[in-house]
Amino acid sequence: MHPTRPPDNRRPGHEAAGEWPQPSLWALLEARVERTPERVYLIEGREGGRQYTFGDLHARAARIAAALHRLGIGPGDVVSWQLPNWFEGVALAAAIDRVGAVSNPIITIYREQEMTFVCRQARSRVLVVPGVVRGTDHREIAAAVRAAAPDLEHVLTVRAAPGAGMQALEALEESAASLGSPSPPGPHDVSMLFYTSGTTADPKGVLHTPSTLGAVNHFHAKLFRPSPDDRTLLQFPLTHVGGILLFVMHQLRWGSSAVFMETYDPELAIELIARHGVTAAGGPPAVLQGMLGAQGFSAEKVRSVRLTGSGAADVSPELMRMATERFGSLAYRSYGMTECPILSCGAPADPEEKLHGTDGRPSPGCTARLVDDTGRPVPPGVEGEIEAYGPQLCVGYLDPALNAAFTADGFFRTGDLGILDQTGFLRITGRRKDIIIRKGENLSAKGIEDVLAEHPKIADVAVIGVPDRTSGERVCACVVLHTGAGDLSLAEIRAFMEVRQVMRQKIPEQLEILPELPRNATGKVRKDVLRARFRAAS
């Protein structure tokens, strides 16, 4: 597998800036084991959960690498894996890197349709799955995928008896002979293949190298001073790009530790923070909201937390204000995507109003260019589409046809709208497609959501446009109420927004109260689901 957008033209600039080259995952692990093999790396976030050192990780990864080698897996082969937040997932990722294969982590909500698409397009030779997780038997899905993916030769199970024609990874480890010299990918070879969440279309395969991924850890250290004493709490899928970057590569580089939650539980999260002295706890807005609303939340239990970050979806200023107040820590927003992680990020020295109300400045070495519909740059303070560039920018899509998303000079067209202010802070204002057109006037759903998020009765909100015979589209607010909030009427919302001098066109004309908003695994609201439901009803 090769980059579909070769990085050759980018190398001189990134190398001169010290951003490239970056070591592979296996090289990071080897270097860490030489320094601190006895330090704890991973703590299982459950009652009686085990702790694993970096030495444990190295030993397990070496055994898995030998097992993959026994199956004939080597440089360029794709190994797809769909595992919960388990130690085995990290060891497998390192093992894949050791043999020079391409690691393809897949989020666990993908089912037969998405899994088949991924394994067929990636031409995966191996698929690694668990058994039954939250009521779903992934072995059954794997069997169906194998029948539809002609290149898929091996299905391996972890912590589960193998199905027909499958093998248990643990059994392969026991019988595999040790490997000779490792053959990890070079700094500019494709080492990982991530698929985007794809809320409205087929997932897109994104190609990354050790250098594009390692660049995130490189500049992240300039924003936040890392320490071996840092302890982070993983509350979203390990198989997301953020899981690999911030809960595997970061710890290997700096010798710090992480607590892995297998499934998200806000009450358990608070207990784990208190029990293990977690110093950084954040995640998508839904995760942050869950922790802040947990019955067991107390200032005493979260006193160890120094950093609370949120991103991966729309983040309201009100949520960040609440996080700062209740955690007593630095709360900041970040913005990025699978193709270009952490394009912008808040930093400790930023003013509080910028930490809460913007998505930070572009990360060191990164550029956020805002353009109008013709592709011309817009001045500060004017909304435009965000075009992204930086050392962490991927080296293309697996499907080359999708590379039309890149500009001639190498920037990535994100499809997101934003405003850069005079001091360089970026504020995401919505999606190009997340626009409500009311009587020919474009209204940003994100701007309306930010206002509604301040309402004392509203815990969560998504705004969509639904067909209207008179205006073309009307504003529909889909809200989740705080426990004990009572009822909420459209008249209350109207009065609330009028007091805040919101233009009349932005005031919702339809209100839908829901028990929860539909979200994908990364916390993004499934607005396509909401639109389908309420447009049909209209």
SEZA-819261 format. One record per residue (C-alpha): residue in one letter; x, y, z. Coordinates in Angstrom, 1 decimal. Layout:
// residues N
(a,(X,Y,Z))
...
END
This chain:
// residues 538
(m,(0.0,0.0,0.0))
(h,(1.4,3.4,-1.0))
(p,(0.4,7.0,-0.5))
(t,(-2.0,8.2,-3.1))
(r,(-0.6,11.7,-2.4))
(p,(3.1,11.0,-2.1))
(p,(4.7,13.3,0.5))
(d,(7.9,14.0,-1.4))
(n,(7.1,17.7,-2.1))
(r,(6.3,18.2,1.6))
(r,(9.4,16.6,3.1))
(p,(11.9,19.5,2.7))
(g,(9.7,21.9,4.6))
(h,(8.7,19.5,7.4))
(e,(12.2,18.2,7.8))
(a,(13.6,21.7,8.0))
(a,(11.1,22.5,10.7))
(g,(12.0,19.4,12.7))
(e,(8.5,17.9,12.2))
(w,(9.6,15.0,10.1))
(p,(10.8,12.2,10.1))
(q,(9.0,10.6,13.1))
(p,(9.6,7.0,14.4))
(s,(7.2,4.1,13.8))
(l,(5.0,2.7,16.6))
(w,(7.3,-0.3,17.1))
(a,(10.4,2.0,17.2))
(l,(8.7,4.1,19.9))
(l,(7.9,0.9,21.9))
(e,(11.5,-0.4,21.6))
(a,(12.9,2.9,22.7))
(r,(10.5,3.1,25.7))
(v,(11.3,-0.4,26.9))
(e,(15.0,0.4,26.8))
(r,(14.3,3.3,29.2))
(t,(11.5,2.4,31.5))
(p,(10.3,-1.2,31.0))
(e,(8.9,-1.4,34.5))
(r,(6.7,1.7,34.4))
(v,(2.9,1.1,34.3))
(y,(1.5,1.9,30.9))
(l,(-2.1,0.7,30.9))
(i,(-4.7,0.3,33.7))
(e,(-7.9,-1.6,33.0))
(g,(-10.8,0.7,34.1))
(r,(-12.9,-2.0,35.8))
(e,(-13.2,-3.6,39.2))
(g,(-10.1,-5.8,39.6))
(g,(-8.6,-4.5,36.3))
(r,(-5.1,-5.5,35.6))
(q,(-2.1,-3.1,35.1))
(y,(0.4,-3.6,32.3))
(t,(3.9,-2.2,32.1))
(f,(5.7,-1.1,28.9))
(g,(7.7,-4.3,29.3))
(d,(4.4,-6.3,29.3))
(l,(3.3,-4.5,26.1))
(h,(6.6,-5.2,24.3))
(a,(6.5,-8.9,25.2))
(r,(2.9,-9.4,24.1))
(a,(3.5,-7.4,20.9))
(a,(6.5,-9.5,20.0))
(r,(4.4,-12.7,20.4))
(i,(1.6,-11.4,18.3))
(a,(4.1,-10.3,15.6))
(a,(5.5,-13.8,15.5))
(a,(1.9,-15.2,15.1))
(l,(1.3,-12.8,12.2))
(h,(4.6,-13.7,10.6))
(r,(3.6,-17.4,10.9))
(l,(0.5,-16.6,8.8))
(g,(2.6,-15.0,6.1))
(i,(1.8,-11.4,7.0))
(g,(4.5,-8.9,6.1))
(p,(5.2,-5.5,4.6))
(g,(2.2,-3.9,2.8))
(d,(-0.4,-6.4,4.0))
(v,(-3.4,-5.0,5.7))
(v,(-4.5,-6.3,9.1))
(s,(-7.9,-5.0,10.1))
(w,(-8.9,-5.2,13.7))
(q,(-12.1,-4.4,15.5))
(l,(-11.5,-4.6,19.3))
(p,(-12.9,-2.8,22.3))
(n,(-10.5,-0.7,24.5))
(w,(-8.4,-3.7,25.4))
(f,(-4.7,-4.1,26.1))
(e,(-4.6,-6.6,23.2))
(g,(-5.6,-3.8,20.7))
(v,(-2.5,-1.8,21.6))
(a,(-0.2,-4.9,21.5))
(l,(-1.7,-5.9,18.1))
(a,(-1.1,-2.4,16.7))
(a,(2.5,-2.6,17.7))
(a,(2.8,-6.1,16.4))
(i,(1.4,-5.1,13.0))
(d,(4.0,-2.3,12.9))
(r,(6.8,-4.7,13.8))
(v,(6.2,-6.9,10.7))
(g,(5.8,-3.9,8.4))
(a,(2.1,-4.5,7.7))
(v,(-0.6,-1.8,7.6))
(s,(-2.7,-1.5,10.7))
(n,(-6.5,-0.8,10.0))
(p,(-8.3,-0.2,13.3))
(i,(-12.1,-0.2,12.9))
(i,(-14.5,1.3,15.4))
(t,(-16.7,-1.3,17.1))
(i,(-20.1,0.2,16.0))
(y,(-19.4,-0.9,12.4))
(r,(-21.5,-3.8,11.4))
(e,(-21.6,-6.2,8.4))
(q,(-22.3,-3.6,5.8))
(e,(-19.5,-1.2,6.9))
(m,(-17.1,-4.0,7.8))
(t,(-17.5,-5.6,4.4))
(f,(-16.9,-2.3,2.6))
(v,(-13.8,-1.7,4.6))
(c,(-12.3,-5.2,4.2))
(r,(-13.1,-5.3,0.5))
(q,(-11.7,-1.9,-0.3))
(a,(-8.6,-2.3,1.9))
(r,(-8.1,-5.9,0.6))
(s,(-7.5,-7.0,4.2))
(r,(-5.7,-10.3,4.6))
(v,(-6.4,-10.6,8.4))
(l,(-9.4,-9.5,10.5))
(v,(-9.2,-9.6,14.3))
(v,(-12.4,-9.5,16.3))
(p,(-13.7,-10.1,19.8))
(g,(-16.6,-12.5,20.6))
(v,(-19.8,-11.1,22.1))
(v,(-19.5,-7.4,23.0))
(r,(-22.6,-5.5,24.2))
(g,(-24.9,-8.2,22.8))
(t,(-23.3,-8.4,19.3))
(d,(-21.4,-11.5,18.3))
(h,(-18.6,-10.1,16.1))
(r,(-17.6,-13.6,15.0))
(e,(-20.9,-13.8,13.1))
(i,(-20.2,-10.5,11.4))
(a,(-16.7,-11.6,10.6))
(a,(-17.9,-14.8,9.0))
(a,(-20.2,-12.8,6.7))
(v,(-17.5,-10.3,5.9))
(r,(-15.1,-13.1,5.0))
(a,(-17.6,-14.6,2.6))
(a,(-17.9,-11.2,0.8))
(a,(-14.2,-10.1,0.9))
(p,(-12.1,-12.3,-1.4))
(d,(-8.7,-11.2,0.0))
(l,(-9.6,-12.0,3.6))
(e,(-7.7,-15.2,4.4))
(h,(-7.7,-15.2,8.2))
(v,(-10.1,-14.3,10.9))
(l,(-8.6,-14.3,14.4))
(t,(-10.5,-14.0,17.7))
(v,(-9.4,-12.4,20.9))
(r,(-10.7,-13.4,24.4))
(a,(-13.2,-15.7,22.7))
(a,(-13.5,-19.2,21.2))
(p,(-13.0,-19.0,17.4))
(g,(-15.9,-19.7,15.1))
(a,(-15.8,-22.1,12.2))
(g,(-12.7,-21.5,10.0))
(m,(-11.3,-19.0,12.5))
(q,(-8.3,-19.2,14.9))
(a,(-7.7,-17.8,18.4))
(l,(-5.0,-15.3,18.4))
(e,(-3.8,-16.5,21.8))
(a,(-3.3,-20.0,20.5))
(l,(-1.3,-18.8,17.5))
(e,(0.9,-16.8,19.9))
(e,(1.7,-19.9,21.9))
(s,(2.8,-21.9,18.9))
(a,(4.6,-19.2,17.0))
(a,(8.4,-19.2,16.8))
(s,(10.2,-16.0,17.7))
(l,(10.9,-13.5,14.9))
(g,(14.3,-12.2,13.8))
(s,(15.0,-8.6,13.1))
(p,(11.9,-6.3,13.0))
(s,(10.9,-4.7,9.7))
(p,(8.7,-1.7,10.7))
(p,(7.6,0.8,8.1))
(g,(9.8,3.7,7.1))
(p,(8.9,7.2,8.3))
(h,(7.1,8.0,5.0))
(d,(5.5,4.6,4.3))
(v,(1.8,4.0,4.9))
(s,(1.6,2.4,8.3))
(m,(-2.1,3.0,9.4))
(l,(-5.4,3.1,7.5))
(f,(-8.2,4.8,9.4))
(y,(-11.8,5.0,8.1))
(t,(-13.8,8.1,8.8))
(s,(-17.1,7.9,10.7))
(g,(-19.1,8.5,7.6))
(t,(-22.5,9.8,8.9))
(t,(-24.1,10.1,5.5))
(a,(-22.0,8.1,3.1))
(d,(-19.6,5.1,2.8))
(p,(-16.5,5.5,5.1))
(k,(-13.4,7.0,3.6))
(g,(-10.1,5.2,4.0))
(v,(-7.4,7.7,5.2))
(l,(-3.7,6.9,4.8))
(h,(-1.2,7.9,7.5))
(t,(2.5,7.4,7.9))
(p,(4.7,7.3,11.1))
(s,(5.6,10.9,10.3))
(t,(2.1,12.3,9.8))
(l,(0.9,10.6,13.0))
(g,(4.1,11.3,15.0))
(a,(3.9,15.0,14.1))
(v,(0.8,15.3,16.4))
(n,(2.8,14.2,19.4))
(h,(5.7,16.4,18.3))
(f,(3.6,19.6,18.3))
(h,(1.3,18.6,21.2))
(a,(4.3,18.6,23.4))
(k,(4.8,22.3,22.5))
(l,(1.3,23.1,23.6))
(f,(1.2,21.0,26.8))
(r,(4.4,20.1,28.7))
(p,(4.2,16.3,28.9))
(s,(5.4,14.4,32.0))
(p,(5.8,10.7,32.9))
(d,(3.4,11.4,35.7))
(d,(0.6,12.2,33.4))
(r,(-2.3,9.8,33.5))
(t,(-5.1,10.0,30.9))
(l,(-8.6,8.4,30.8))
(l,(-9.7,6.8,27.6))
(q,(-13.5,7.2,27.2))
(f,(-13.9,6.9,23.4))
(p,(-12.8,4.1,21.0))
(l,(-9.2,3.2,21.0))
(t,(-9.6,2.5,17.2))
(h,(-10.3,6.2,16.5))
(v,(-7.3,8.1,15.3))
(g,(-7.4,10.1,18.6))
(g,(-7.2,6.8,20.5))
(i,(-4.0,5.8,18.8))
(l,(-2.4,9.2,19.0))
(l,(-3.2,10.3,22.5))
(f,(-3.5,6.9,24.4))
(v,(-0.8,4.8,22.7))
(m,(1.8,6.9,20.9))
(h,(1.8,9.7,23.4))
(q,(2.5,7.3,26.3))
(l,(5.2,5.5,24.4))
(r,(6.9,8.8,23.7))
(w,(6.8,10.3,27.2))
(g,(6.5,7.2,29.5))
(s,(3.2,8.2,30.9))
(s,(0.1,6.0,31.6))
(a,(-3.5,5.6,30.7))
(v,(-6.7,4.2,32.1))
(f,(-8.8,2.4,29.5))
(m,(-12.6,2.2,29.9))
(e,(-14.0,-0.7,28.0))
(t,(-17.4,0.9,27.7))
(y,(-18.4,4.5,28.5))
(d,(-20.0,4.9,31.9))
(p,(-19.9,8.5,33.4))
(e,(-20.4,7.3,37.0))
(l,(-17.5,4.9,36.6))
(a,(-15.4,7.5,34.9))
(i,(-15.6,9.7,38.0))
(e,(-14.7,6.8,40.3))
(l,(-11.7,5.9,38.1))
(i,(-10.4,9.5,38.1))
(a,(-10.5,9.5,41.9))
(r,(-9.1,6.0,42.3))
(h,(-6.2,6.4,39.8))
(g,(-5.3,10.1,40.1))
(v,(-6.2,10.8,36.5))
(t,(-4.7,14.1,35.3))
(a,(-6.4,14.5,32.0))
(a,(-10.1,13.6,31.4))
(g,(-12.1,14.8,28.4))
(g,(-13.5,13.6,25.1))
(p,(-16.4,14.5,22.8))
(p,(-19.1,16.7,24.2))
(a,(-21.4,13.8,25.0))
(v,(-18.6,12.3,27.2))
(l,(-17.9,15.6,28.9))
(q,(-21.7,16.2,29.5))
(g,(-22.0,12.7,31.0))
(m,(-19.2,13.2,33.5))
(l,(-20.5,16.7,34.6))
(g,(-24.0,15.2,35.1))
(a,(-22.8,12.1,36.9))
(q,(-24.5,11.6,40.3))
(g,(-21.2,10.8,41.9))
(f,(-19.4,13.9,40.6))
(s,(-17.7,16.0,43.3))
(a,(-14.8,18.5,43.3))
(e,(-12.9,16.2,45.7))
(k,(-13.1,13.2,43.3))
(v,(-11.8,15.1,40.3))
(r,(-9.1,17.3,42.1))
(s,(-6.3,15.4,40.3))
(v,(-7.5,16.6,36.8))
(r,(-5.4,19.3,35.3))
(l,(-6.6,19.2,31.7))
(t,(-10.1,18.8,30.3))
(g,(-10.2,18.9,26.5))
(s,(-13.1,18.4,24.1))
(g,(-13.4,18.1,20.4))
(a,(-14.5,15.7,17.6))
(a,(-17.9,17.4,17.4))
(d,(-19.6,20.7,18.0))
(v,(-18.5,22.1,21.4))
(s,(-20.5,24.9,23.0))
(p,(-18.9,27.7,25.0))
(e,(-21.3,26.9,27.9))
(l,(-20.1,23.4,28.1))
(m,(-16.5,24.5,28.4))
(r,(-17.4,27.1,31.1))
(m,(-19.1,24.4,33.1))
(a,(-16.1,22.1,32.7))
(t,(-13.7,24.8,33.9))
(e,(-15.9,25.6,36.9))
(r,(-16.6,22.1,38.0))
(f,(-13.3,20.4,37.3))
(g,(-11.3,23.3,38.4))
(s,(-8.9,22.6,35.6))
(l,(-7.8,24.0,32.3))
(a,(-10.7,23.3,29.9))
(y,(-10.0,23.8,26.2))
(r,(-11.4,23.0,22.8))
(s,(-9.6,21.5,19.8))
(y,(-10.5,20.9,16.2))
(g,(-9.4,18.4,13.7))
(m,(-10.4,15.4,11.7))
(t,(-9.1,11.9,10.7))
(e,(-7.4,13.5,7.7))
(c,(-5.7,16.2,9.7))
(p,(-5.9,15.6,13.5))
(i,(-5.7,18.5,16.0))
(l,(-5.5,21.3,13.4))
(s,(-6.2,23.8,16.1))
(c,(-6.1,23.6,19.9))
(g,(-6.5,25.8,23.0))
(a,(-3.3,26.3,25.1))
(p,(-2.6,27.1,28.7))
(a,(-1.7,30.7,28.1))
(d,(-4.8,31.5,26.1))
(p,(-7.4,33.9,27.6))
(e,(-10.4,32.1,29.2))
(e,(-12.8,33.6,26.7))
(k,(-10.8,32.2,23.9))
(l,(-10.5,28.8,25.5))
(h,(-14.2,28.6,25.9))
(g,(-15.4,30.4,22.8))
(t,(-13.0,29.3,20.1))
(d,(-11.3,26.2,19.0))
(g,(-7.8,27.6,19.7))
(r,(-5.1,28.8,17.3))
(p,(-3.7,26.5,14.6))
(s,(-1.3,24.0,16.2))
(p,(2.4,24.6,15.8))
(g,(3.4,24.1,12.2))
(c,(-0.2,24.1,11.0))
(t,(-2.2,26.5,8.8))
(a,(-5.9,27.0,8.7))
(r,(-6.8,28.9,5.6))
(l,(-10.3,30.3,5.2))
(v,(-11.7,30.8,1.7))
(d,(-14.9,31.9,0.1))
(d,(-17.0,29.9,-2.4))
(t,(-14.5,30.8,-5.2))
(g,(-11.5,29.6,-3.2))
(r,(-10.2,33.1,-2.5))
(p,(-8.9,33.8,1.1))
(v,(-11.2,35.8,3.3))
(p,(-10.0,38.5,5.8))
(p,(-10.1,38.0,9.6))
(g,(-13.6,38.1,11.0))
(v,(-15.2,36.8,7.9))
(e,(-16.7,33.3,7.7))
(g,(-15.1,30.9,5.1))
(e,(-14.5,27.3,4.5))
(i,(-11.5,25.9,6.4))
(e,(-8.6,24.5,4.3))
(a,(-6.1,22.6,6.4))
(y,(-2.4,22.0,6.1))
(g,(0.2,20.7,8.5))
(p,(2.8,18.0,9.2))
(q,(0.0,15.7,10.4))
(l,(-2.0,15.9,7.2))
(c,(-2.6,12.5,5.7))
(v,(-1.0,11.2,2.5))
(g,(-4.3,10.8,0.7))
(y,(-7.3,8.5,0.6))
(l,(-7.1,4.9,-0.3))
(d,(-9.6,5.6,-3.1))
(p,(-7.7,8.2,-5.2))
(a,(-10.9,9.6,-6.6))
(l,(-11.5,11.2,-3.2))
(n,(-8.3,13.2,-3.4))
(a,(-10.3,15.8,-5.2))
(a,(-10.8,17.1,-1.7))
(f,(-7.2,18.5,-1.8))
(t,(-6.3,21.8,-3.4))
(a,(-3.6,22.2,-6.0))
(d,(-1.2,23.5,-3.4))
(g,(-1.8,20.6,-1.0))
(f,(-4.4,22.0,1.4))
(f,(-7.3,19.8,2.5))
(r,(-10.8,21.1,2.0))
(t,(-12.5,20.3,5.3))
(g,(-16.1,21.3,4.4))
(d,(-16.2,23.1,7.7))
(l,(-17.0,26.7,8.1))
(g,(-15.2,29.0,10.5))
(i,(-13.9,32.4,11.4))
(l,(-10.3,33.4,12.2))
(d,(-10.2,36.5,14.4))
(q,(-7.5,39.2,14.3))
(t,(-5.4,37.4,16.9))
(g,(-5.4,34.1,15.0))
(f,(-8.0,32.1,17.0))
(l,(-10.3,29.8,15.0))
(r,(-14.0,29.4,15.7))
(i,(-15.9,26.7,14.0))
(t,(-19.3,28.0,12.8))
(g,(-20.7,24.9,11.1))
(r,(-20.6,22.7,8.1))
(r,(-21.0,23.9,4.5))
(k,(-23.8,21.4,4.3))
(d,(-25.1,22.2,7.8))
(i,(-26.9,25.3,6.7))
(i,(-30.6,26.0,7.0))
(i,(-31.9,28.0,4.0))
(r,(-34.9,30.0,5.2))
(k,(-36.5,32.2,2.6))
(g,(-33.2,32.3,0.7))
(e,(-31.2,33.2,3.7))
(n,(-28.4,30.9,5.0))
(l,(-28.5,30.2,8.7))
(s,(-25.8,28.4,10.6))
(a,(-27.1,25.5,12.7))
(k,(-24.0,25.7,14.9))
(g,(-24.7,29.3,15.8))
(i,(-28.2,28.5,16.9))
(e,(-27.1,25.5,18.8))
(d,(-24.5,27.6,20.8))
(v,(-27.3,29.9,22.0))
(l,(-29.7,27.1,22.9))
(a,(-26.9,25.3,24.8))
(e,(-27.0,28.2,27.3))
(h,(-30.7,27.5,28.2))
(p,(-30.8,26.2,31.8))
(k,(-33.2,23.4,30.9))
(i,(-31.3,22.1,27.9))
(a,(-28.6,19.4,28.4))
(d,(-28.0,18.7,24.7))
(v,(-29.1,20.2,21.4))
(a,(-29.0,19.7,17.6))
(v,(-30.6,22.1,15.1))
(i,(-31.7,20.9,11.7))
(g,(-33.7,22.3,8.8))
(v,(-37.0,20.7,7.9))
(p,(-39.1,21.4,4.8))
(d,(-41.6,24.2,5.0))
(r,(-44.0,25.2,2.2))
(t,(-43.7,28.9,3.0))
(s,(-40.1,29.4,3.9))
(g,(-38.4,26.5,2.2))
(e,(-36.9,25.3,5.5))
(r,(-37.8,26.0,9.1))
(v,(-35.5,25.8,12.1))
(c,(-36.1,22.7,14.1))
(a,(-34.5,22.3,17.6))
(c,(-34.0,18.8,18.8))
(v,(-33.2,19.0,22.5))
(v,(-32.5,16.8,25.5))
(l,(-33.5,18.2,28.8))
(h,(-31.7,18.1,32.1))
(t,(-33.1,15.7,34.6))
(g,(-35.8,17.3,36.6))
(a,(-36.1,20.3,34.2))
(g,(-39.8,19.8,33.6))
(d,(-41.4,20.8,30.3))
(l,(-40.0,23.2,27.7))
(s,(-42.1,25.0,25.3))
(l,(-41.4,26.7,22.0))
(a,(-42.6,30.0,23.5))
(e,(-40.0,29.6,26.3))
(i,(-37.3,29.2,23.6))
(r,(-38.5,32.1,21.7))
(a,(-38.5,34.4,24.7))
(f,(-35.0,33.1,25.7))
(m,(-33.5,33.9,22.3))
(e,(-35.3,37.3,21.9))
(v,(-33.8,38.5,25.2))
(r,(-30.4,37.6,23.7))
(q,(-31.2,39.7,20.6))
(v,(-31.0,36.7,18.3))
(m,(-32.3,37.5,14.8))
(r,(-35.9,36.4,14.4))
(q,(-35.0,34.1,11.5))
(k,(-32.8,32.0,13.7))
(i,(-35.5,31.3,16.4))
(p,(-36.7,27.7,16.1))
(e,(-40.2,27.2,14.7))
(q,(-40.3,23.5,15.7))
(l,(-39.2,21.9,19.0))
(e,(-38.6,18.2,19.4))
(i,(-37.8,16.9,22.9))
(l,(-35.8,13.6,22.8))
(p,(-34.4,11.3,25.5))
(e,(-31.0,11.5,23.7))
(l,(-29.5,12.6,20.5))
(p,(-28.3,9.9,18.0))
(r,(-24.5,9.9,17.9))
(n,(-21.8,7.9,16.1))
(a,(-18.8,6.4,18.0))
(t,(-16.8,9.7,17.9))
(g,(-19.6,11.7,19.5))
(k,(-20.8,13.4,16.4))
(v,(-24.6,13.9,16.3))
(r,(-26.2,11.9,13.5))
(k,(-28.1,14.7,11.9))
(d,(-28.9,12.6,9.0))
(v,(-31.0,10.4,11.3))
(l,(-32.7,13.5,12.8))
(r,(-33.4,14.9,9.4))
(a,(-34.9,11.6,8.1))
(r,(-37.1,11.3,11.1))
(f,(-38.5,14.8,11.3))
(r,(-38.6,15.6,7.6))
(a,(-40.7,12.6,7.1))
(a,(-43.0,13.7,9.9))
(s,(-43.3,17.2,8.3))
END
